[in-house]
Amino acid sequence: DREAAERAEREEEETGPAASEAHRTAVKERERDRRRRERALAEIHDRIEKLEARHAEIMR
């Protein structure tokens, strides 16, 4: 967003491009990790739904 861009710009002016690049890399890694956790959680929810459906079928 705009705020993050402005913050990154100020940071680059204050610390130089290397620190700003390290920050961008860290942000990208955090986003990648967050997406990976979300996918894993979605897979777990899918497995639970399938098991619940199987359980309901068995209990009939």
CNS distance restraints for C-alpha pairs under 8 A (distance, minus, plus):
assign (resid   1 and name CA) (resid   5 and name CA) 6.35 0.50 0.50
assign (resid   2 and name CA) (resid   6 and name CA) 6.17 0.50 0.50
assign (resid   3 and name CA) (resid   7 and name CA) 6.09 0.50 0.50
assign (resid   4 and name CA) (resid   8 and name CA) 6.04 0.50 0.50
assign (resid   5 and name CA) (resid   9 and name CA) 6.09 0.50 0.50
assign (resid   6 and name CA) (resid  10 and name CA) 6.20 0.50 0.50
assign (resid   7 and name CA) (resid  11 and name CA) 6.06 0.50 0.50
assign (resid   8 and name CA) (resid  12 and name CA) 6.07 0.50 0.50
assign (resid   8 and name CA) (resid  20 and name CA) 6.64 0.50 0.50
assign (resid   9 and name CA) (resid  13 and name CA) 6.32 0.50 0.50
assign (resid  10 and name CA) (resid  14 and name CA) 6.16 0.50 0.50
assign (resid  11 and name CA) (resid  15 and name CA) 5.82 0.50 0.50
assign (resid  11 and name CA) (resid  16 and name CA) 7.44 0.50 0.50
assign (resid  11 and name CA) (resid  20 and name CA) 6.39 0.50 0.50
assign (resid  12 and name CA) (resid  16 and name CA) 4.72 0.50 0.50
assign (resid  12 and name CA) (resid  17 and name CA) 5.32 0.50 0.50
assign (resid  12 and name CA) (resid  19 and name CA) 7.07 0.50 0.50
assign (resid  12 and name CA) (resid  20 and name CA) 5.19 0.50 0.50
assign (resid  13 and name CA) (resid  17 and name CA) 7.79 0.50 0.50
assign (resid  15 and name CA) (resid  19 and name CA) 6.07 0.50 0.50
assign (resid  15 and name CA) (resid  20 and name CA) 7.23 0.50 0.50
assign (resid  16 and name CA) (resid  20 and name CA) 6.64 0.50 0.50
assign (resid  17 and name CA) (resid  21 and name CA) 5.98 0.50 0.50
assign (resid  18 and name CA) (resid  22 and name CA) 6.21 0.50 0.50
assign (resid  19 and name CA) (resid  23 and name CA) 6.19 0.50 0.50
assign (resid  20 and name CA) (resid  24 and name CA) 6.22 0.50 0.50
assign (resid  21 and name CA) (resid  25 and name CA) 6.11 0.50 0.50
assign (resid  22 and name CA) (resid  26 and name CA) 6.15 0.50 0.50
assign (resid  23 and name CA) (resid  27 and name CA) 6.18 0.50 0.50
assign (resid  24 and name CA) (resid  28 and name CA) 6.17 0.50 0.50
assign (resid  25 and name CA) (resid  29 and name CA) 6.17 0.50 0.50
assign (resid  26 and name CA) (resid  30 and name CA) 6.18 0.50 0.50
assign (resid  27 and name CA) (resid  31 and name CA) 6.21 0.50 0.50
assign (resid  28 and name CA) (resid  32 and name CA) 6.11 0.50 0.50
assign (resid  29 and name CA) (resid  33 and name CA) 6.08 0.50 0.50
assign (resid  30 and name CA) (resid  34 and name CA) 6.06 0.50 0.50
assign (resid  31 and name CA) (resid  35 and name CA) 6.18 0.50 0.50
assign (resid  32 and name CA) (resid  36 and name CA) 6.18 0.50 0.50
assign (resid  33 and name CA) (resid  37 and name CA) 6.18 0.50 0.50
assign (resid  34 and name CA) (resid  38 and name CA) 6.18 0.50 0.50
assign (resid  35 and name CA) (resid  39 and name CA) 6.17 0.50 0.50
assign (resid  36 and name CA) (resid  40 and name CA) 6.19 0.50 0.50
assign (resid  37 and name CA) (resid  41 and name CA) 6.07 0.50 0.50
assign (resid  38 and name CA) (resid  42 and name CA) 6.14 0.50 0.50
assign (resid  39 and name CA) (resid  43 and name CA) 6.22 0.50 0.50
assign (resid  40 and name CA) (resid  44 and name CA) 6.30 0.50 0.50
assign (resid  41 and name CA) (resid  45 and name CA) 6.25 0.50 0.50
assign (resid  42 and name CA) (resid  46 and name CA) 6.20 0.50 0.50
assign (resid  43 and name CA) (resid  47 and name CA) 6.25 0.50 0.50
assign (resid  44 and name CA) (resid  48 and name CA) 6.22 0.50 0.50
assign (resid  45 and name CA) (resid  49 and name CA) 6.22 0.50 0.50
assign (resid  46 and name CA) (resid  50 and name CA) 6.27 0.50 0.50
assign (resid  47 and name CA) (resid  51 and name CA) 6.14 0.50 0.50
assign (resid  48 and name CA) (resid  52 and name CA) 6.04 0.50 0.50
assign (resid  49 and name CA) (resid  53 and name CA) 6.12 0.50 0.50
assign (resid  50 and name CA) (resid  54 and name CA) 6.12 0.50 0.50
assign (resid  51 and name CA) (resid  55 and name CA) 5.98 0.50 0.50
assign (resid  52 and name CA) (resid  56 and name CA) 6.13 0.50 0.50
assign (resid  53 and name CA) (resid  57 and name CA) 6.20 0.50 0.50
assign (resid  54 and name CA) (resid  58 and name CA) 6.21 0.50 0.50
assign (resid  55 and name CA) (resid  59 and name CA) 6.13 0.50 0.50
assign (resid  56 and name CA) (resid  60 and name CA) 6.42 0.50 0.50
